[in-house]
Amino acid sequence: MAFIFYDTETTGTDTRFDQILQFAAIKTDENLEEIDRFEIRCRLLPHVIMSPGAMLVTGVSIEQATDPSLPTHYAMVRAIRAKMLEWSPAIFVGYNSLAFDEELLRQAQYQTLHNPYLTQREGNARADAMMLVKTVAQFEPDCLVIPSKANGRPNFKLDQLAPANGFDHSNAHDAMADVEAVIHLCRIIADSASAEWSNFIRFSQKAATEAFLLDGDPVLLSELYSFGGQKHFPIICVGVDREQSTKHLCFDLSHDPVAFAAMPDHALMACITGKPKPLRKVKINAAPTLRSIDDAPAWSLGGLSEAEIARRAAAVLADTSFLARLLDAYESSKIQYDEPEHVEQMIYGAFASTPDERLMDRFHAAPWPDRHLLLSQFTESRFALLGARIIYAESPALLPPELQESVRTHVRERLLFEGECKWGTIAKALAECDEHEPTATPLQAEMLRRYRCCCRLWPHRKSSFRMVDPQRSSDWPPAFSAFGSDHAGFSHIWTIMPLCGGRLRRAFTRSVPVDRSHNVGGGTAPAAMIGCAEASECIALPSRRSRRHGSQLLFGLVEHMGFDGTGGMQSCVQLIDGAGMLAICRPSGNREKNLIRAIGDRAILRVGRWHGDRGWAWPGADG
């Protein structure tokens, strides 16, 4: 069976509220020879704050995370799914992926109205290479070189482990480099610890794992812990969770069952939630680390002989009354959790109904201007909210005004929240900047400085940046329909953030008289774009007149930040300084240089040029 090795780089460590910024994957054959590779990045979602710590670890600056040339989060997820389905069936493998990367991948699919279980459907299976490495470190200690931490404990961090085993990992924390590092380690294990590699593949399969547990013989379960340790339990399967069929309940044969069988029900229930625990829970779809007792070394059996383990297993299975009481105690001891409050936390609620699944397919197939019409048809409100956020991130103007305002309020409440919460906020981000500042390198200090500047703008940000094809009228947001072809007459467009303040705003407003009633020179000028942020200023200048004449200027409030159209423009300049943002669209000329000087030496310049059928090209940022 083929393998899909994958990795993600993200905005933070919360698997519910952070997002993927980079996804990389390599497909190999069963011999770990590369067949194909895939990589994609996306820009930041409007409601997500990038953790400064994650920024410093990955090296992805805030300018890169908001790069308008990158796909939207929705477009990225669509591309990932298309490629992964093309590569299926396969075994999905990551490093610490079951606890982290897969949860982020599931969340990304759920939040973009897809079934989140891609790695477990279409004949796919999943496994975690970090679990394999930790198992090999104990059962085949000569296979890998395991570096140590300062406290002497083993260090299983990939950026330390891979170089210790001969991999040049100078580009650590880049998703593709991390994928290559994991494949390198797996090749070593497949060559030098073939039995462990075979078990790894075998128990990545849900059906094979279930059959192994239900065979009636005791087996050895190895559980891994975050500090690098591992514990081993001889177990025998005694039942299945009544609500989750993939969770099998196994008696821990490290304990003599006679003592538990003699307990009254209340004492037995107390043990289920306390210690000593008689039951171990094994998720058959989460690639557990299992082996037969015959293949387990004596040191892993906790001082028990194979004969004693077999005797205890037989005693457990023979006492049906005890088994019934044990399983009842387990079910009665389950914690009842409150209903999740936030849409991200609802991912593991009920499966989407068949009508909602069909509606999701229609949503993906519909033209962008029509998608909002489907939202009210979802039977679950969570899917309607997720759909509205998808549209908002593409272009708020595609939503009706009242829904647009609702999502805008949702975004601002997230960003500006100041109490205890799971998601990232501006207040948290600024505090985290302060924490990292004392130990930051000069390059990191500059990244943090620019990050703080962006935090001032974040509350006013209305959507991810998006550049559309100016040659295709179907790409224009609905708001442009009122202006007809007039937008083609505008070649100079400025949007000025309200936080710019000072000299940059004055450079335009002091020298140019502006009629705030939108009546310009006795007439009304058509708007050429949807501009910047709430309560910001938009100045559009017709190409036929000089900007020194105020009668040709239009002043007005605009709906959201970013470019949603450029008329017939052939190039675009984006400038970001320490106080705000200035955007200029023009076909030619040298006015960009004057504006750069007006902003100062701390400006960041990107010039994008229109290349006809090839669309917009954006070179990297220059200070």
N, C-alpha and C positions, 0 to 999 in steps of 0.2 A: 504494500500500500504506500502511496506517496505521502510526503510530509509537507506541511506548510509551517515554516518557522517564521514567527512574526514578533514585532515589538512596537511599542508606542512611546512617544514623548508627549507629555501632557502639561496642562496649566497648573497642576498641583497633585496632591495625593488622595483627595477625597473621591472615591469611586462613584459617588452619586452626583456631586455638584461640579466637579472639574470636567474638562473636555480634552479630547485628543487634538494635538496640534500637528503631529507627524505620525504616519503609519508606514511601516516597511515590512515586506514579507519576501521570502525566497521559497519557491517550491523545489523540492528535491525528489529523486526517486527513492526506492527502498534502501539503496546503498548510499544515500546521502550525497549523490551527485546532483549538482544544480541543474534544473530544467528551465526555470524562469524566475524573474524577480520583478517586484512592483514596489513603488514608493510614491507617496503623496503627502502634501502638507495642506493645511487650511488656515484660514484666519480666525481670529477670536470672535466668539459669539457676543452679541450685544449685552447679555445679562451675566457674562462670566468675567471674573477678575482673575488675571494671571498672578500666581504667587511669585513674589520676588525671589524666593528661595529656589523655586523651580526654574526661573529664568536664569539664575546664576549657575545652576547645575547643568542645564542643557545648553546654555549659551545662546538661546533664542531671545533676542532683544524684543522690547515692546514694539519697536518699529517693524521688525520682521513679523511679529505675531499679528500686526494689523495691516500688513502689506496688501494693498488693494489688488495686486495682480494674482494673489492666491485665490484658490476656490473657496467658496463658502463651506461651512461645516456640512451642510446638507449635500452639496455637490461631492464633497470628499467621501461621505458615507455611501452615497450611491455608487461611486467609483470603486470603493473597497468591496462592496457586496458583489458588484458585477464581476470583478476579478476573482474573488474567492469562490463564487459559484462556478465560474469557468474552470477553476482548478480542482473543484470537488469531484469525487470524494477524496479525503485526505485526513491525516492526523494533524491537528493544529498543536504546535509546540511553542511555548514561550519560556521566559525565565521569570519565575514568580508570577506567571500569567494567570493562573487560576484565582489567585487572590487579588490581582491588580489589573493587568492588561485586559483580560477577558471581561472583567466587570466594566471597565471603561468602554470596551467594544460593544458589549451588550447595551450599555446605557446610550451610546451613540446611535445604535440602531433603533432602540425604543423611542428615543427623543426625535427621531426622524421618521416615525410611523412605519417601522419595519418589525418583523418578528425578530426578537433579540437573540434567538438560539441558533445562530448560523453554524457554530462549531459543533453542534450536536444533531443537526439535521442534514438532509441530502447525503446520508451515508457517512458523514464526518464523525470523527472522534477527537478527543483532546487529552493533553498530558502536559505536565509541568517539568521542565528540565532542571529547575532548582531542586525539586524533590528528588530527581534522579541523582544529581550531583551529591546531595547530602547522604543519600542511601549508599552510593558508591564509596563515599569517604569512610563509611563504617564497615561495609561488607567487603569492599575491595580496596583497602587503604593504599595499595601500591599503584593504583591506576592513575590518580590525579595528584598533583601538588596542591595542597590546601594551605594558603597563607594564613598567618595568624594576626589577630588584632593586638593592640597594646596590652590588653588584659590577658593575653594568652589563648583566648577562645578562637576557634576557627573562623576565618573570614570568608564568607561565601558571596560577597559582593562581586558582581560580574566584572567590574572594572579592575578588580584586584586579582580575581581568579583566572581570567583569560590570559593576562600577561604572564602569570606564574606558570602557565602551561603552554607557553610558546606562541601566543597570539599577539600580534602587534595591535594593541587596542588604544592607540594614541588619539583616536576619535571617539572615545567612550561617550555615552549618552547621546550619540546620534543613533536613531532607530535602526538604520541599515547596518551600521557598524556593530551594534549589539546583536543583531540577527546573525551576522557572520561569526561573531564570537561564540554564540551558542552552538552553531553548527560545528565549529571547530572542536568544542568540548565533547559534543555528542559523537563525533567521529573517533575521538580518543577512547571513549567509553565503549562504543560498538566494537572496536578492535581489541581492547584490553580487558573488558569486563562483559563479555558477550551474554552471560546468563542474566546479568542485571539489565542489559539492554533489551533482551527478549521479554523479561517480565514487564519492563516499562511499556513496550509495545502492546503486550497482551492485555494488561489491565487499563490501557487507555480505552478499551472497548467495553461499553456498558454490559453487553450480553455476556461476554467472556468473564467479566468480574462477577456478575450475578451467578452464573453457573458454577464458578469456583467456590463461592460462599455457600451455595445451597447443596453442595456435593455431600454434606453430612460429616465431613472430617474437619478436625480443628486445623486452623491456619494461623500464621503469624502476621499480625498487623503492626506496621511501623508508622508512628505518628511523628511528624516533624514540628519543631518549635522555632519561633522567630529568632531566638538567641543562638541557633545553630545546633542545638541538641536534638536527640531522637530517642523516643521510648518505644519499647517493643512489647506487644501483648499477644499471648496465645489466646485465640478466641474461637467461639463456635456460634454460628448464626442461629438465632432463636425466634426471629420474627421480623416484621416490616412495619414501619411507621404507617398508621392508618390514614394519614393525610398526605404523606409524601412517599410514594412507592419506591423512589430511588434511594431512600434512606433505610438501610438494613440495620437491625438491632442485634448485637452480638454480645454474648456473655463473656466477661473477662475471666479466663481460666487461671489467671494469676491468683484468684481468690478461690477458696474451697466453697463450692456451692452449698454444702451442708449448713454452713453458718447463716447464709442468706435465707435458705429455705425455712429455718427455724424462727425467723423474724416475724413479728406481727406486721400487718399491712402498713401502719403508720411509720414504723421504723424502716421498712423496705422503701417507702416513698422518700423518706429523708435521705437515704443513701443514694437514690437516683439523682438528687440535686446536690448532694454533699459528697462526703468521702466516708469509706471507700466506695467508688463507683462500680457497681456490678456490670454495667452495660457500656459498650463502646458503640458509637454510631458510625457506620461506614456508608459513604455516599458512592454508590456503584457507578455514577456518571461523572465522578471527579477524580479518576485515575488514582485510586488508593494504592499504597505500597504494601503488597501482599506477597507471601511465599508459603509453600507447604512447610509443615513442621519438619518433614524429612530433609528439606533443603536449608533449614535454619541452623546456624552454628550454635553450639551449646551455650555460649556466653549470652546469646540473645533470648534465652528461654527463662531467664530469671531464677536460675537454680533448680528448675523443675526438669525431671526426666521426661522423655517422650511418652513413657508408659503412664506416668502420673497425669500428664495432660490428657491422654486418651481416656483415662478412668474418669476424670472430672467431666469431660465432655459427654461421656455416656450417661453419667449421673444426672446432668442437667437435662438432657433430652428425654430421659426416662421419667422424670418427675413432671408430668403434664400439669398438675395442680399448681406447682411452684411457677412454672412458665406462665400460666394464665395470670397469676397474681403479679408476677414481675412485669408483664406487658401492660396490665391494667394500671399498675403504679406508675409506669413510664408515661402513659397517656394522661393520667391525672395530674402529673407533675409539670406538664407543659406550661410555659409562661404565656399568658395572653397579652399580646402587645396591643398598644393603642393603634387606631387607624392612622396611617401616615398622613401628614399634613400637607406635604409638598409633592408636586407632580413627579419629581425625580425619584422620590421614595416609593412611588406606586408601581415601580417596574415589576415587582413580584406579586402584584395583586392577581386578580383573575386573568386568565388568558383572554385576549381580544375575541369577541364574538365573531361568528362567521360574517354577519352583515358588516361589522366594523372592519374586518380584514379586507372584504371586497371594496369597501369605501376607501381604505388606504391605497389599494391598487389604482382606483380611479383618481385619487388625489395626485399620485405620482405621474399619471398619464395626462392629466388636465393641463391646459395652458395656464401660465402663472396668473393672468388676470381673472381666471375662473375658479381658482382653487378655494378662495375664501367662501364661495357659495356652498361648498361641501361640508364645511365645519359644523354647521348646525345639525347635520344629519347623523353625526356620530352618537351612538347610544351612551357612550361614556364621556363625561366632560373632560377627563384627562387628555383624551386624544384630540379634542377640539382645541384645548389650550396649546398642546404641542404643535398642532398644525398651524395655529395662529403665530406661534413663535418662529416656525420655519419661514413663513411668508414674511414676517417682520424683518428677519435677518437678511432676507433677499432684497426686499424693498418695502418699507413701511407704506409707501403710497399705494401698494397693491391691496391694502386692507381698507374697508370702509372706515370713515373717520372715528366712529364710536369705538370700534374694535381696535383701531390703531392706537387710540388714546388709552384703552384698557391695557394693551400690551406694554405701551410706553410707561404707564404707571407701575406695572409689574416689574419692569426692568429697573426703573429708578428706585423702587422700594428695595430691590435686591442690593443694588450698588450702595445705597446710602444707609442701609440698616446698621445700627450701632450697638445692638444687644448681642446676646449669645446666639450664635447660629452656626450651622454646618458649612455654609457656602462662604466664598470669599467676598469681602466687602472692601470698599475704599479705605475705611478706618483700619481694618486688619492689614491691608497691604502697606499702608504708610508706616504702621507700627513695625511690620516685618522689615521694611527698608531700614528703619533705625537699628534693628537688631543686627543686620548684616553689615552695616556701615563700618564699624570698627575693624573688622577683619577683611574687608573687601580689598582686592587689588585695584590699582588705578583704573584698569579697564572695567572692572566690576563696579567701581564707584561711579564711573560715568554712566554705565547702564542704569544704576539705581537713580542717578540724578534725572535722567531722561524719563525713567519710569514715574518718578514723583510728579514730573510735569504732566504726564498723561493722566495721572490720577485726578488732576484738577479739571481735566476735560471730560472724564468718564461720565459724570452725571448728565452731561449734555449730549452724549453720543446716542444717536438714534438707530443706527444699524451698522452691520459690517459694511466695509467699503465694497462697492461693486462697480465695475466698469462695463458698460454695455456697448454693443456694436452701433456706432452712429449711422451706419449705412442701412440698418434694418429698422424700419419703423415699428415692427412688432416687438422689438426689445425695449421701446420707450415705456416708462411707467404710465399709467392712465392719466396722471395729472397733466401730461404734456398734450393730451388730445385737445384741450381747449385752445392751445396756441397754434395749432395747425403747422404750417411750414415756417412760421416766423422764426422759430428757434435757429434756423440755418443762417440767419443774418447776424448772429452774435458770435464774435470771435474772442472777446475778452470777458472772463467771468472770475470774480473774486468772491470767496466766502470767508468771512472773518469771524472767528469764535469770540463770544462775549468776554472771555477771560484774557483775550489778547491785551486789551487795555493800552494805555500809553501811546507811544509814538506810531505803532503800526496802524492802529485804527485812525489816528489823527492824520496820518499820511494820506488817507483817502477822504475822510469826512471834513477835514478843515478846508481843504482846497476845492471841494466840490459841493455846491448847494444841492440838497436833496429834499424833495417834497415828500414828507412821511405819509401823505394821504394816497400815495401810489399814483397821483396825477402828476405826470412829468411834462413840464413845459406846455401845459394846457391840454395834453393828451395822455393816453395810457400806453406805456411800453409793454410789450409782451415779455414774460419771463423766459429765460433760456435754460433754466435748470431748476432742479429741486436741490437746495443747498445744504446748509450746515446743521446747526443744532437749534433746539428750542430757544426762542428769543434772541437769535443771532441775526446778523445783517447779511443781506445778499445784494451785491451790486453787480448789475449786468450792463455791459457797454456794447452798443451796436458797432460792428466793424466799420461802418461807413462814416462814423463821426469821431472827432477827437474826444478823449475822455475829459478834456478840460472844460467841456460844455455840459453844465449840469442838466440841461434839458434832455439829454439823451440817457440819463441814468435812471435806474429803477431800484427803489429801496423797498424791502419787505421782509416780513417774517417768513421763515422757511420751515420745512417739516422735519428734516433729519440730516444727520451729518454724512458726508461722503458724496461721491459722484454717482448720480443715477443717469446721467446723459451728458453728452458733450457736443450736441449739434453736429455741425460739419467740421469740428475741430480736428486738426491733424497732430496735435501734441498736447501734452498736459504736464504741468509742473506742480508737484506737491511739496510744500515747505512746512516743516514742523519746527518750532523753536521752543524755548523754555516756557513760554507763556501761552501759546495757543497754536492755531493752525491757519494757514493761508493757502488757498488753492487757486491756481490760475490756469485757464484753458485758452490757448491761442494757437493759430496756425504757424506763425513765424514771428520774427522780430527779436529785438534784444532787450525788451522791457524787463524780462526775467532778471537780468543782471542788476538793474536798478532796484528791483524789489528785494533781491537778496541782500543788497547793501543796506536797505532800509531795515531789514530784520536783524542783521548783525552776523558776527562770525560763528554763532552757535547754531545756525540753521542747518537743517538736513535737507538735501536736495535730491529729488527723483524726477527725472524727465522721461515721460512715456510717449512713444510715437505710434501713430496709427499706420499699419501696414496693409491696408485693404483686406484681402481674404485671410491674412494671417492674424488680424486683430491687433490688439495693443501689445507692445513690448515694453517691459519695465526693467531697466538695468538696476543694479544694486544701489544702496544709499551711499552718498559721499558726505562727509562732514563739511 
